[in-house]
């Protein structure tokens, strides 16, 4: 049973955390290179936010939303 848990430990440390170890080593050479994935996700979030705002403006300009205070049960 001890070998089973050591195998799980080895799998996580040597296989699944290898990309994180590579990022840690890269951070010593290039901060921006190590944080590229963070900037990439921030860019995706920013583009999604702009798309969402564009869609909200489109629906607002078409007056498709029911703005009556009793239109939503949680506003009563």
Secondary structure, DSSP 8 states (H G I E B T S, - for coil): -HHHHHHHHHIIIIIITHHHHHHHHHHHH-HHHHTHHHHHHHHHHHHHHHHHHHHHHHHHHTT-S---TTSSGGG-
